[in-house]
Amino acid sequence: MVERTLHVNVKTAKARSNASARWLARQLNDPYVARARKEGWRSRAAFKLLELDARFHLLKPGQRIVDLGAAPGGWTQVALKSMGNRGRIVGLDLLEMDPIPGATLLQGDFTEEAAEAAVLEALGGQADLVLSDMAPNTTGHGATDHIRITLLAELALDFAEKVLAPGGAFCTKLFAGGAERGMLTRMKANFTKVSHAKPPASRKDSSELYVVATGFRGVDAKGASD
């Protein structure tokens, strides 16, 4: 249950642009932001994973989980809580993160082989689940932003296909559009089931959605080359 809060208006100042004022007002009036602070989550995005898990049952005790673009750590916190004292979780980001007891946090570029090797070493084996809530900095131009996040999601899929164990799952963020069709075709070839979802915690005015692929069966060489 999301608590209702009093609406707060934010005025612009010399050092604050209209865009930053709008962002600050949205943060101050967002019930998920307030709830995240109250419940100890590092970001409101934690609720998106909680809602995705409630629908798709992605998180299970004993799993090996990778959280790509993990900073500030909200998704890592959710995954860690779901595992109890079993399993391993590795968060990877270009940015340095404050420690999360029980999780391994790595700083690096997930597209580099060294980062991939470090993740597998920290996991102690192949991953059961790869999560990605990554998004590039937006330009405000819808078509450009859609293409940029699709490319980022494709790179996350590349990573997932290298580190996932058979039967594993992959969840990534996209923006609504059409550029992801080739990626979805590839996912359908390599996973048993591919689904779309927009969790309630995702802002209504946002074009973001999530693609959840389960039942990894390995890379289909034909599908990958098409």
PyMOL CGO cylinders between C-alpha atoms (Angstrom):
from pymol import cmd
from pymol.cgo import CYLINDER

trace = [
    CYLINDER, 0.00, 0.00, 0.00, 1.55, 3.31, -1.13, 0.3, 1, 1, 1, 1, 1, 1,
    CYLINDER, 1.55, 3.31, -1.13, 0.96, 6.15, 1.31, 0.3, 1, 1, 1, 1, 1, 1,
    CYLINDER, 0.96, 6.15, 1.31, -0.45, 9.42, 0.01, 0.3, 1, 1, 1, 1, 1, 1,
    CYLINDER, -0.45, 9.42, 0.01, 1.58, 12.52, 0.76, 0.3, 1, 1, 1, 1, 1, 1,
    CYLINDER, 1.58, 12.52, 0.76, 1.05, 16.26, 0.57, 0.3, 1, 1, 1, 1, 1, 1,
    CYLINDER, 1.05, 16.26, 0.57, 2.02, 17.72, -2.82, 0.3, 1, 1, 1, 1, 1, 1,
    CYLINDER, 2.02, 17.72, -2.82, 5.13, 19.91, -2.71, 0.3, 1, 1, 1, 1, 1, 1,
    CYLINDER, 5.13, 19.91, -2.71, 5.85, 22.67, -5.23, 0.3, 1, 1, 1, 1, 1, 1,
    CYLINDER, 5.85, 22.67, -5.23, 9.45, 23.50, -6.06, 0.3, 1, 1, 1, 1, 1, 1,
    CYLINDER, 9.45, 23.50, -6.06, 10.43, 26.95, -7.31, 0.3, 1, 1, 1, 1, 1, 1,
    CYLINDER, 10.43, 26.95, -7.31, 13.29, 27.51, -9.69, 0.3, 1, 1, 1, 1, 1, 1,
    CYLINDER, 13.29, 27.51, -9.69, 16.34, 29.39, -8.47, 0.3, 1, 1, 1, 1, 1, 1,
    CYLINDER, 16.34, 29.39, -8.47, 19.38, 30.90, -10.17, 0.3, 1, 1, 1, 1, 1, 1,
    CYLINDER, 19.38, 30.90, -10.17, 21.35, 27.71, -9.61, 0.3, 1, 1, 1, 1, 1, 1,
    CYLINDER, 21.35, 27.71, -9.61, 18.46, 25.40, -10.50, 0.3, 1, 1, 1, 1, 1, 1,
    CYLINDER, 18.46, 25.40, -10.50, 17.17, 24.89, -14.04, 0.3, 1, 1, 1, 1, 1, 1,
    CYLINDER, 17.17, 24.89, -14.04, 13.52, 24.26, -14.89, 0.3, 1, 1, 1, 1, 1, 1,
    CYLINDER, 13.52, 24.26, -14.89, 14.39, 20.63, -15.61, 0.3, 1, 1, 1, 1, 1, 1,
    CYLINDER, 14.39, 20.63, -15.61, 16.09, 20.12, -12.26, 0.3, 1, 1, 1, 1, 1, 1,
    CYLINDER, 16.09, 20.12, -12.26, 13.20, 21.82, -10.48, 0.3, 1, 1, 1, 1, 1, 1,
    CYLINDER, 13.20, 21.82, -10.48, 10.75, 19.45, -12.17, 0.3, 1, 1, 1, 1, 1, 1,
    CYLINDER, 10.75, 19.45, -12.17, 12.91, 16.46, -11.21, 0.3, 1, 1, 1, 1, 1, 1,
    CYLINDER, 12.91, 16.46, -11.21, 13.12, 17.60, -7.59, 0.3, 1, 1, 1, 1, 1, 1,
    CYLINDER, 13.12, 17.60, -7.59, 9.37, 18.19, -7.41, 0.3, 1, 1, 1, 1, 1, 1,
    CYLINDER, 9.37, 18.19, -7.41, 8.72, 14.75, -8.82, 0.3, 1, 1, 1, 1, 1, 1,
    CYLINDER, 8.72, 14.75, -8.82, 11.04, 13.17, -6.24, 0.3, 1, 1, 1, 1, 1, 1,
    CYLINDER, 11.04, 13.17, -6.24, 9.46, 15.06, -3.35, 0.3, 1, 1, 1, 1, 1, 1,
    CYLINDER, 9.46, 15.06, -3.35, 5.95, 14.08, -4.44, 0.3, 1, 1, 1, 1, 1, 1,
    CYLINDER, 5.95, 14.08, -4.44, 6.70, 10.47, -5.34, 0.3, 1, 1, 1, 1, 1, 1,
    CYLINDER, 6.70, 10.47, -5.34, 5.21, 8.09, -2.72, 0.3, 1, 1, 1, 1, 1, 1,
    CYLINDER, 5.21, 8.09, -2.72, 7.63, 5.35, -3.75, 0.3, 1, 1, 1, 1, 1, 1,
    CYLINDER, 7.63, 5.35, -3.75, 10.59, 7.60, -2.92, 0.3, 1, 1, 1, 1, 1, 1,
    CYLINDER, 10.59, 7.60, -2.92, 9.19, 8.23, 0.56, 0.3, 1, 1, 1, 1, 1, 1,
    CYLINDER, 9.19, 8.23, 0.56, 8.41, 4.56, 1.04, 0.3, 1, 1, 1, 1, 1, 1,
    CYLINDER, 8.41, 4.56, 1.04, 11.91, 3.54, -0.06, 0.3, 1, 1, 1, 1, 1, 1,
    CYLINDER, 11.91, 3.54, -0.06, 13.44, 5.81, 2.57, 0.3, 1, 1, 1, 1, 1, 1,
    CYLINDER, 13.44, 5.81, 2.57, 11.08, 4.48, 5.22, 0.3, 1, 1, 1, 1, 1, 1,
    CYLINDER, 11.08, 4.48, 5.22, 11.77, 0.81, 4.41, 0.3, 1, 1, 1, 1, 1, 1,
    CYLINDER, 11.77, 0.81, 4.41, 15.52, 1.18, 3.94, 0.3, 1, 1, 1, 1, 1, 1,
    CYLINDER, 15.52, 1.18, 3.94, 15.78, 0.62, 0.19, 0.3, 1, 1, 1, 1, 1, 1,
    CYLINDER, 15.78, 0.62, 0.19, 18.49, 2.56, -1.60, 0.3, 1, 1, 1, 1, 1, 1,
    CYLINDER, 18.49, 2.56, -1.60, 16.20, 3.54, -4.47, 0.3, 1, 1, 1, 1, 1, 1,
    CYLINDER, 16.20, 3.54, -4.47, 12.53, 3.55, -5.47, 0.3, 1, 1, 1, 1, 1, 1,
    CYLINDER, 12.53, 3.55, -5.47, 13.53, 1.08, -8.21, 0.3, 1, 1, 1, 1, 1, 1,
    CYLINDER, 13.53, 1.08, -8.21, 13.55, -1.63, -5.52, 0.3, 1, 1, 1, 1, 1, 1,
    CYLINDER, 13.55, -1.63, -5.52, 9.76, -1.75, -5.77, 0.3, 1, 1, 1, 1, 1, 1,
    CYLINDER, 9.76, -1.75, -5.77, 9.92, -2.47, -9.50, 0.3, 1, 1, 1, 1, 1, 1,
    CYLINDER, 9.92, -2.47, -9.50, 11.91, -5.65, -8.85, 0.3, 1, 1, 1, 1, 1, 1,
    CYLINDER, 11.91, -5.65, -8.85, 9.65, -6.61, -5.96, 0.3, 1, 1, 1, 1, 1, 1,
    CYLINDER, 9.65, -6.61, -5.96, 6.63, -6.26, -8.27, 0.3, 1, 1, 1, 1, 1, 1,
    CYLINDER, 6.63, -6.26, -8.27, 8.30, -8.11, -11.14, 0.3, 1, 1, 1, 1, 1, 1,
    CYLINDER, 8.30, -8.11, -11.14, 9.23, -10.92, -8.77, 0.3, 1, 1, 1, 1, 1, 1,
    CYLINDER, 9.23, -10.92, -8.77, 5.66, -11.14, -7.46, 0.3, 1, 1, 1, 1, 1, 1,
    CYLINDER, 5.66, -11.14, -7.46, 4.51, -11.76, -11.03, 0.3, 1, 1, 1, 1, 1, 1,
    CYLINDER, 4.51, -11.76, -11.03, 7.33, -13.88, -12.47, 0.3, 1, 1, 1, 1, 1, 1,
    CYLINDER, 7.33, -13.88, -12.47, 8.89, -15.51, -9.36, 0.3, 1, 1, 1, 1, 1, 1,
    CYLINDER, 8.89, -15.51, -9.36, 12.41, -14.63, -10.46, 0.3, 1, 1, 1, 1, 1, 1,
    CYLINDER, 12.41, -14.63, -10.46, 14.10, -14.66, -7.04, 0.3, 1, 1, 1, 1, 1, 1,
    CYLINDER, 14.10, -14.66, -7.04, 14.71, -17.93, -5.21, 0.3, 1, 1, 1, 1, 1, 1,
    CYLINDER, 14.71, -17.93, -5.21, 16.93, -18.99, -2.28, 0.3, 1, 1, 1, 1, 1, 1,
    CYLINDER, 16.93, -18.99, -2.28, 20.28, -20.46, -3.32, 0.3, 1, 1, 1, 1, 1, 1,
    CYLINDER, 20.28, -20.46, -3.32, 20.55, -18.63, -6.64, 0.3, 1, 1, 1, 1, 1, 1,
    CYLINDER, 20.55, -18.63, -6.64, 23.61, -17.04, -8.18, 0.3, 1, 1, 1, 1, 1, 1,
    CYLINDER, 23.61, -17.04, -8.18, 22.48, -13.58, -9.30, 0.3, 1, 1, 1, 1, 1, 1,
    CYLINDER, 22.48, -13.58, -9.30, 24.13, -10.78, -11.29, 0.3, 1, 1, 1, 1, 1, 1,
    CYLINDER, 24.13, -10.78, -11.29, 22.83, -7.21, -11.04, 0.3, 1, 1, 1, 1, 1, 1,
    CYLINDER, 22.83, -7.21, -11.04, 24.17, -5.14, -13.96, 0.3, 1, 1, 1, 1, 1, 1,
    CYLINDER, 24.17, -5.14, -13.96, 24.24, -1.37, -13.49, 0.3, 1, 1, 1, 1, 1, 1,
    CYLINDER, 24.24, -1.37, -13.49, 23.60, -2.02, -9.83, 0.3, 1, 1, 1, 1, 1, 1,
    CYLINDER, 23.60, -2.02, -9.83, 24.22, 1.46, -8.36, 0.3, 1, 1, 1, 1, 1, 1,
    CYLINDER, 24.22, 1.46, -8.36, 22.96, 2.63, -5.96, 0.3, 1, 1, 1, 1, 1, 1,
    CYLINDER, 22.96, 2.63, -5.96, 22.02, -0.94, -4.98, 0.3, 1, 1, 1, 1, 1, 1,
    CYLINDER, 22.02, -0.94, -4.98, 18.23, -1.15, -4.64, 0.3, 1, 1, 1, 1, 1, 1,
    CYLINDER, 18.23, -1.15, -4.64, 17.86, -4.23, -6.83, 0.3, 1, 1, 1, 1, 1, 1,
    CYLINDER, 17.86, -4.23, -6.83, 20.83, -5.90, -5.15, 0.3, 1, 1, 1, 1, 1, 1,
    CYLINDER, 20.83, -5.90, -5.15, 19.17, -5.32, -1.76, 0.3, 1, 1, 1, 1, 1, 1,
    CYLINDER, 19.17, -5.32, -1.76, 15.92, -6.94, -2.95, 0.3, 1, 1, 1, 1, 1, 1,
    CYLINDER, 15.92, -6.94, -2.95, 17.71, -9.95, -4.44, 0.3, 1, 1, 1, 1, 1, 1,
    CYLINDER, 17.71, -9.95, -4.44, 19.82, -10.39, -1.31, 0.3, 1, 1, 1, 1, 1, 1,
    CYLINDER, 19.82, -10.39, -1.31, 16.79, -10.34, 0.97, 0.3, 1, 1, 1, 1, 1, 1,
    CYLINDER, 16.79, -10.34, 0.97, 15.07, -13.00, -1.13, 0.3, 1, 1, 1, 1, 1, 1,
    CYLINDER, 15.07, -13.00, -1.13, 18.02, -15.40, -0.83, 0.3, 1, 1, 1, 1, 1, 1,
    CYLINDER, 18.02, -15.40, -0.83, 18.32, -15.42, 2.94, 0.3, 1, 1, 1, 1, 1, 1,
    CYLINDER, 18.32, -15.42, 2.94, 21.62, -17.03, 3.89, 0.3, 1, 1, 1, 1, 1, 1,
    CYLINDER, 21.62, -17.03, 3.89, 21.89, -19.03, 0.67, 0.3, 1, 1, 1, 1, 1, 1,
    CYLINDER, 21.89, -19.03, 0.67, 23.16, -18.15, -2.81, 0.3, 1, 1, 1, 1, 1, 1,
    CYLINDER, 23.16, -18.15, -2.81, 25.42, -15.39, -4.08, 0.3, 1, 1, 1, 1, 1, 1,
    CYLINDER, 25.42, -15.39, -4.08, 24.76, -12.01, -5.61, 0.3, 1, 1, 1, 1, 1, 1,
    CYLINDER, 24.76, -12.01, -5.61, 27.19, -9.81, -7.52, 0.3, 1, 1, 1, 1, 1, 1,
    CYLINDER, 27.19, -9.81, -7.52, 26.43, -6.19, -8.34, 0.3, 1, 1, 1, 1, 1, 1,
    CYLINDER, 26.43, -6.19, -8.34, 28.43, -4.53, -11.11, 0.3, 1, 1, 1, 1, 1, 1,
    CYLINDER, 28.43, -4.53, -11.11, 28.51, -0.87, -12.07, 0.3, 1, 1, 1, 1, 1, 1,
    CYLINDER, 28.51, -0.87, -12.07, 30.81, 1.77, -13.53, 0.3, 1, 1, 1, 1, 1, 1,
    CYLINDER, 30.81, 1.77, -13.53, 30.19, 3.76, -10.36, 0.3, 1, 1, 1, 1, 1, 1,
    CYLINDER, 30.19, 3.76, -10.36, 31.57, 2.93, -6.94, 0.3, 1, 1, 1, 1, 1, 1,
    CYLINDER, 31.57, 2.93, -6.94, 28.90, 1.75, -4.49, 0.3, 1, 1, 1, 1, 1, 1,
    CYLINDER, 28.90, 1.75, -4.49, 28.67, 1.73, -0.72, 0.3, 1, 1, 1, 1, 1, 1,
    CYLINDER, 28.67, 1.73, -0.72, 29.01, -1.85, 0.61, 0.3, 1, 1, 1, 1, 1, 1,
    CYLINDER, 29.01, -1.85, 0.61, 25.94, -4.05, 1.02, 0.3, 1, 1, 1, 1, 1, 1,
    CYLINDER, 25.94, -4.05, 1.02, 26.68, -6.78, 3.60, 0.3, 1, 1, 1, 1, 1, 1,
    CYLINDER, 26.68, -6.78, 3.60, 26.24, -10.20, 1.99, 0.3, 1, 1, 1, 1, 1, 1,
    CYLINDER, 26.24, -10.20, 1.99, 26.69, -8.99, -1.61, 0.3, 1, 1, 1, 1, 1, 1,
    CYLINDER, 26.69, -8.99, -1.61, 29.82, -8.68, -3.74, 0.3, 1, 1, 1, 1, 1, 1,
    CYLINDER, 29.82, -8.68, -3.74, 29.97, -5.27, -5.42, 0.3, 1, 1, 1, 1, 1, 1,
    CYLINDER, 29.97, -5.27, -5.42, 32.35, -4.78, -8.33, 0.3, 1, 1, 1, 1, 1, 1,
    CYLINDER, 32.35, -4.78, -8.33, 33.27, -1.61, -10.19, 0.3, 1, 1, 1, 1, 1, 1,
    CYLINDER, 33.27, -1.61, -10.19, 33.82, -1.96, -13.91, 0.3, 1, 1, 1, 1, 1, 1,
    CYLINDER, 33.82, -1.96, -13.91, 32.43, -2.11, -17.45, 0.3, 1, 1, 1, 1, 1, 1,
    CYLINDER, 32.43, -2.11, -17.45, 30.28, -5.21, -17.94, 0.3, 1, 1, 1, 1, 1, 1,
    CYLINDER, 30.28, -5.21, -17.94, 31.15, -5.30, -21.66, 0.3, 1, 1, 1, 1, 1, 1,
    CYLINDER, 31.15, -5.30, -21.66, 34.82, -6.02, -20.89, 0.3, 1, 1, 1, 1, 1, 1,
    CYLINDER, 34.82, -6.02, -20.89, 36.09, -9.59, -20.59, 0.3, 1, 1, 1, 1, 1, 1,
    CYLINDER, 36.09, -9.59, -20.59, 37.87, -8.80, -17.32, 0.3, 1, 1, 1, 1, 1, 1,
    CYLINDER, 37.87, -8.80, -17.32, 34.57, -7.76, -15.73, 0.3, 1, 1, 1, 1, 1, 1,
    CYLINDER, 34.57, -7.76, -15.73, 32.84, -10.89, -16.98, 0.3, 1, 1, 1, 1, 1, 1,
    CYLINDER, 32.84, -10.89, -16.98, 35.63, -13.06, -15.54, 0.3, 1, 1, 1, 1, 1, 1,
    CYLINDER, 35.63, -13.06, -15.54, 35.48, -11.22, -12.21, 0.3, 1, 1, 1, 1, 1, 1,
    CYLINDER, 35.48, -11.22, -12.21, 31.72, -11.75, -11.99, 0.3, 1, 1, 1, 1, 1, 1,
    CYLINDER, 31.72, -11.75, -11.99, 31.99, -15.49, -12.68, 0.3, 1, 1, 1, 1, 1, 1,
    CYLINDER, 31.99, -15.49, -12.68, 34.78, -15.83, -10.13, 0.3, 1, 1, 1, 1, 1, 1,
    CYLINDER, 34.78, -15.83, -10.13, 32.73, -14.01, -7.49, 0.3, 1, 1, 1, 1, 1, 1,
    CYLINDER, 32.73, -14.01, -7.49, 29.68, -16.15, -8.27, 0.3, 1, 1, 1, 1, 1, 1,
    CYLINDER, 29.68, -16.15, -8.27, 31.67, -19.38, -8.10, 0.3, 1, 1, 1, 1, 1, 1,
    CYLINDER, 31.67, -19.38, -8.10, 29.90, -20.69, -11.20, 0.3, 1, 1, 1, 1, 1, 1,
    CYLINDER, 29.90, -20.69, -11.20, 27.33, -19.82, -13.84, 0.3, 1, 1, 1, 1, 1, 1,
    CYLINDER, 27.33, -19.82, -13.84, 24.50, -17.41, -13.00, 0.3, 1, 1, 1, 1, 1, 1,
    CYLINDER, 24.50, -17.41, -13.00, 20.88, -18.41, -12.45, 0.3, 1, 1, 1, 1, 1, 1,
    CYLINDER, 20.88, -18.41, -12.45, 19.58, -14.88, -13.01, 0.3, 1, 1, 1, 1, 1, 1,
    CYLINDER, 19.58, -14.88, -13.01, 20.92, -11.75, -14.70, 0.3, 1, 1, 1, 1, 1, 1,
    CYLINDER, 20.92, -11.75, -14.70, 19.16, -8.48, -13.89, 0.3, 1, 1, 1, 1, 1, 1,
    CYLINDER, 19.16, -8.48, -13.89, 19.56, -5.16, -15.67, 0.3, 1, 1, 1, 1, 1, 1,
    CYLINDER, 19.56, -5.16, -15.67, 17.81, -1.94, -14.73, 0.3, 1, 1, 1, 1, 1, 1,
    CYLINDER, 17.81, -1.94, -14.73, 20.31, 0.06, -16.78, 0.3, 1, 1, 1, 1, 1, 1,
    CYLINDER, 20.31, 0.06, -16.78, 19.31, 3.03, -18.91, 0.3, 1, 1, 1, 1, 1, 1,
    CYLINDER, 19.31, 3.03, -18.91, 21.47, 5.56, -20.74, 0.3, 1, 1, 1, 1, 1, 1,
    CYLINDER, 21.47, 5.56, -20.74, 21.22, 9.26, -20.03, 0.3, 1, 1, 1, 1, 1, 1,
    CYLINDER, 21.22, 9.26, -20.03, 18.12, 10.44, -21.87, 0.3, 1, 1, 1, 1, 1, 1,
    CYLINDER, 18.12, 10.44, -21.87, 18.21, 13.13, -24.55, 0.3, 1, 1, 1, 1, 1, 1,
    CYLINDER, 18.21, 13.13, -24.55, 14.50, 13.96, -24.52, 0.3, 1, 1, 1, 1, 1, 1,
    CYLINDER, 14.50, 13.96, -24.52, 14.21, 12.71, -28.10, 0.3, 1, 1, 1, 1, 1, 1,
    CYLINDER, 14.21, 12.71, -28.10, 12.08, 9.59, -27.89, 0.3, 1, 1, 1, 1, 1, 1,
    CYLINDER, 12.08, 9.59, -27.89, 13.40, 7.76, -30.96, 0.3, 1, 1, 1, 1, 1, 1,
    CYLINDER, 13.40, 7.76, -30.96, 17.02, 8.39, -29.99, 0.3, 1, 1, 1, 1, 1, 1,
    CYLINDER, 17.02, 8.39, -29.99, 16.49, 7.32, -26.39, 0.3, 1, 1, 1, 1, 1, 1,
    CYLINDER, 16.49, 7.32, -26.39, 14.70, 4.15, -27.55, 0.3, 1, 1, 1, 1, 1, 1,
    CYLINDER, 14.70, 4.15, -27.55, 17.58, 3.15, -29.81, 0.3, 1, 1, 1, 1, 1, 1,
    CYLINDER, 17.58, 3.15, -29.81, 20.17, 3.88, -27.11, 0.3, 1, 1, 1, 1, 1, 1,
    CYLINDER, 20.17, 3.88, -27.11, 18.47, 1.80, -24.42, 0.3, 1, 1, 1, 1, 1, 1,
    CYLINDER, 18.47, 1.80, -24.42, 17.85, -1.02, -26.90, 0.3, 1, 1, 1, 1, 1, 1,
    CYLINDER, 17.85, -1.02, -26.90, 21.56, -1.17, -27.69, 0.3, 1, 1, 1, 1, 1, 1,
    CYLINDER, 21.56, -1.17, -27.69, 22.34, -1.23, -23.98, 0.3, 1, 1, 1, 1, 1, 1,
    CYLINDER, 22.34, -1.23, -23.98, 19.81, -4.03, -23.42, 0.3, 1, 1, 1, 1, 1, 1,
    CYLINDER, 19.81, -4.03, -23.42, 21.34, -6.01, -26.28, 0.3, 1, 1, 1, 1, 1, 1,
    CYLINDER, 21.34, -6.01, -26.28, 24.76, -5.73, -24.63, 0.3, 1, 1, 1, 1, 1, 1,
    CYLINDER, 24.76, -5.73, -24.63, 23.22, -6.94, -21.37, 0.3, 1, 1, 1, 1, 1, 1,
    CYLINDER, 23.22, -6.94, -21.37, 21.73, -9.88, -23.27, 0.3, 1, 1, 1, 1, 1, 1,
    CYLINDER, 21.73, -9.88, -23.27, 25.16, -10.65, -24.73, 0.3, 1, 1, 1, 1, 1, 1,
    CYLINDER, 25.16, -10.65, -24.73, 26.51, -10.79, -21.19, 0.3, 1, 1, 1, 1, 1, 1,
    CYLINDER, 26.51, -10.79, -21.19, 23.63, -12.92, -19.94, 0.3, 1, 1, 1, 1, 1, 1,
    CYLINDER, 23.63, -12.92, -19.94, 24.05, -15.47, -22.71, 0.3, 1, 1, 1, 1, 1, 1,
    CYLINDER, 24.05, -15.47, -22.71, 27.70, -15.90, -21.72, 0.3, 1, 1, 1, 1, 1, 1,
    CYLINDER, 27.70, -15.90, -21.72, 27.19, -16.34, -17.98, 0.3, 1, 1, 1, 1, 1, 1,
    CYLINDER, 27.19, -16.34, -17.98, 23.76, -17.96, -17.54, 0.3, 1, 1, 1, 1, 1, 1,
    CYLINDER, 23.76, -17.96, -17.54, 23.38, -21.59, -16.56, 0.3, 1, 1, 1, 1, 1, 1,
    CYLINDER, 23.38, -21.59, -16.56, 20.82, -23.73, -18.41, 0.3, 1, 1, 1, 1, 1, 1,
    CYLINDER, 20.82, -23.73, -18.41, 17.34, -22.87, -17.18, 0.3, 1, 1, 1, 1, 1, 1,
    CYLINDER, 17.34, -22.87, -17.18, 18.44, -19.40, -16.06, 0.3, 1, 1, 1, 1, 1, 1,
    CYLINDER, 18.44, -19.40, -16.06, 16.54, -16.14, -16.44, 0.3, 1, 1, 1, 1, 1, 1,
    CYLINDER, 16.54, -16.14, -16.44, 17.19, -12.62, -17.70, 0.3, 1, 1, 1, 1, 1, 1,
    CYLINDER, 17.19, -12.62, -17.70, 15.35, -9.37, -16.96, 0.3, 1, 1, 1, 1, 1, 1,
    CYLINDER, 15.35, -9.37, -16.96, 16.14, -6.06, -18.63, 0.3, 1, 1, 1, 1, 1, 1,
    CYLINDER, 16.14, -6.06, -18.63, 14.65, -2.59, -19.02, 0.3, 1, 1, 1, 1, 1, 1,
    CYLINDER, 14.65, -2.59, -19.02, 13.58, -1.15, -22.38, 0.3, 1, 1, 1, 1, 1, 1,
    CYLINDER, 13.58, -1.15, -22.38, 11.68, 1.88, -23.67, 0.3, 1, 1, 1, 1, 1, 1,
    CYLINDER, 11.68, 1.88, -23.67, 8.58, 1.23, -25.75, 0.3, 1, 1, 1, 1, 1, 1,
    CYLINDER, 8.58, 1.23, -25.75, 9.25, 1.36, -29.49, 0.3, 1, 1, 1, 1, 1, 1,
    CYLINDER, 9.25, 1.36, -29.49, 10.16, -0.96, -32.33, 0.3, 1, 1, 1, 1, 1, 1,
    CYLINDER, 10.16, -0.96, -32.33, 13.95, -1.19, -32.45, 0.3, 1, 1, 1, 1, 1, 1,
    CYLINDER, 13.95, -1.19, -32.45, 13.98, -4.13, -30.04, 0.3, 1, 1, 1, 1, 1, 1,
    CYLINDER, 13.98, -4.13, -30.04, 12.27, -6.59, -32.41, 0.3, 1, 1, 1, 1, 1, 1,
    CYLINDER, 12.27, -6.59, -32.41, 15.52, -8.29, -33.42, 0.3, 1, 1, 1, 1, 1, 1,
    CYLINDER, 15.52, -8.29, -33.42, 16.53, -8.64, -29.78, 0.3, 1, 1, 1, 1, 1, 1,
    CYLINDER, 16.53, -8.64, -29.78, 13.16, -10.17, -28.86, 0.3, 1, 1, 1, 1, 1, 1,
    CYLINDER, 13.16, -10.17, -28.86, 13.44, -12.67, -31.74, 0.3, 1, 1, 1, 1, 1, 1,
    CYLINDER, 13.44, -12.67, -31.74, 16.85, -13.70, -30.42, 0.3, 1, 1, 1, 1, 1, 1,
    CYLINDER, 16.85, -13.70, -30.42, 15.51, -14.05, -26.88, 0.3, 1, 1, 1, 1, 1, 1,
    CYLINDER, 15.51, -14.05, -26.88, 12.61, -16.21, -28.03, 0.3, 1, 1, 1, 1, 1, 1,
    CYLINDER, 12.61, -16.21, -28.03, 15.10, -18.51, -29.74, 0.3, 1, 1, 1, 1, 1, 1,
    CYLINDER, 15.10, -18.51, -29.74, 17.28, -18.84, -26.66, 0.3, 1, 1, 1, 1, 1, 1,
    CYLINDER, 17.28, -18.84, -26.66, 14.73, -18.84, -23.81, 0.3, 1, 1, 1, 1, 1, 1,
    CYLINDER, 14.73, -18.84, -23.81, 11.60, -20.92, -23.20, 0.3, 1, 1, 1, 1, 1, 1,
    CYLINDER, 11.60, -20.92, -23.20, 9.39, -17.91, -22.43, 0.3, 1, 1, 1, 1, 1, 1,
    CYLINDER, 9.39, -17.91, -22.43, 9.67, -14.15, -23.05, 0.3, 1, 1, 1, 1, 1, 1,
    CYLINDER, 9.67, -14.15, -23.05, 7.23, -11.71, -21.42, 0.3, 1, 1, 1, 1, 1, 1,
    CYLINDER, 7.23, -11.71, -21.42, 6.71, -7.93, -21.19, 0.3, 1, 1, 1, 1, 1, 1,
    CYLINDER, 6.71, -7.93, -21.19, 5.70, -6.09, -18.04, 0.3, 1, 1, 1, 1, 1, 1,
    CYLINDER, 5.70, -6.09, -18.04, 5.29, -2.56, -16.71, 0.3, 1, 1, 1, 1, 1, 1,
    CYLINDER, 5.29, -2.56, -16.71, 5.32, -2.83, -12.91, 0.3, 1, 1, 1, 1, 1, 1,
    CYLINDER, 5.32, -2.83, -12.91, 3.09, -0.43, -10.95, 0.3, 1, 1, 1, 1, 1, 1,
    CYLINDER, 3.09, -0.43, -10.95, 6.16, 1.33, -9.50, 0.3, 1, 1, 1, 1, 1, 1,
    CYLINDER, 6.16, 1.33, -9.50, 7.17, 2.37, -13.00, 0.3, 1, 1, 1, 1, 1, 1,
    CYLINDER, 7.17, 2.37, -13.00, 6.04, 5.97, -13.46, 0.3, 1, 1, 1, 1, 1, 1,
    CYLINDER, 6.04, 5.97, -13.46, 2.93, 6.28, -15.61, 0.3, 1, 1, 1, 1, 1, 1,
    CYLINDER, 2.93, 6.28, -15.61, 4.48, 9.00, -17.77, 0.3, 1, 1, 1, 1, 1, 1,
    CYLINDER, 4.48, 9.00, -17.77, 7.54, 6.84, -18.49, 0.3, 1, 1, 1, 1, 1, 1,
    CYLINDER, 7.54, 6.84, -18.49, 7.84, 4.70, -21.61, 0.3, 1, 1, 1, 1, 1, 1,
    CYLINDER, 7.84, 4.70, -21.61, 9.94, 2.14, -19.75, 0.3, 1, 1, 1, 1, 1, 1,
    CYLINDER, 9.94, 2.14, -19.75, 8.94, -1.50, -19.67, 0.3, 1, 1, 1, 1, 1, 1,
    CYLINDER, 8.94, -1.50, -19.67, 10.70, -4.71, -18.71, 0.3, 1, 1, 1, 1, 1, 1,
    CYLINDER, 10.70, -4.71, -18.71, 11.36, -7.86, -20.69, 0.3, 1, 1, 1, 1, 1, 1,
    CYLINDER, 11.36, -7.86, -20.69, 11.58, -11.06, -18.66, 0.3, 1, 1, 1, 1, 1, 1,
    CYLINDER, 11.58, -11.06, -18.66, 13.02, -14.18, -20.29, 0.3, 1, 1, 1, 1, 1, 1,
    CYLINDER, 13.02, -14.18, -20.29, 13.01, -17.51, -18.45, 0.3, 1, 1, 1, 1, 1, 1,
    CYLINDER, 13.01, -17.51, -18.45, 14.21, -21.03, -19.21, 0.3, 1, 1, 1, 1, 1, 1,
    CYLINDER, 14.21, -21.03, -19.21, 17.57, -20.28, -20.85, 0.3, 1, 1, 1, 1, 1, 1,
    CYLINDER, 17.57, -20.28, -20.85, 18.37, -23.12, -23.22, 0.3, 1, 1, 1, 1, 1, 1,
    CYLINDER, 18.37, -23.12, -23.22, 21.66, -21.89, -24.66, 0.3, 1, 1, 1, 1, 1, 1,
    CYLINDER, 21.66, -21.89, -24.66, 22.48, -19.77, -27.66, 0.3, 1, 1, 1, 1, 1, 1,
    CYLINDER, 22.48, -19.77, -27.66, 20.79, -20.71, -30.91, 0.3, 1, 1, 1, 1, 1, 1,
    CYLINDER, 20.79, -20.71, -30.91, 23.60, -20.22, -33.42, 0.3, 1, 1, 1, 1, 1, 1,
    CYLINDER, 23.60, -20.22, -33.42, 21.13, -19.76, -36.29, 0.3, 1, 1, 1, 1, 1, 1,
    CYLINDER, 21.13, -19.76, -36.29, 19.01, -17.27, -34.36, 0.3, 1, 1, 1, 1, 1, 1,
    CYLINDER, 19.01, -17.27, -34.36, 22.07, -15.34, -33.24, 0.3, 1, 1, 1, 1, 1, 1,
    CYLINDER, 22.07, -15.34, -33.24, 23.33, -14.92, -36.79, 0.3, 1, 1, 1, 1, 1, 1,
    CYLINDER, 23.33, -14.92, -36.79, 20.02, -13.88, -38.38, 0.3, 1, 1, 1, 1, 1, 1,
]
cmd.load_cgo(trace, "trace")
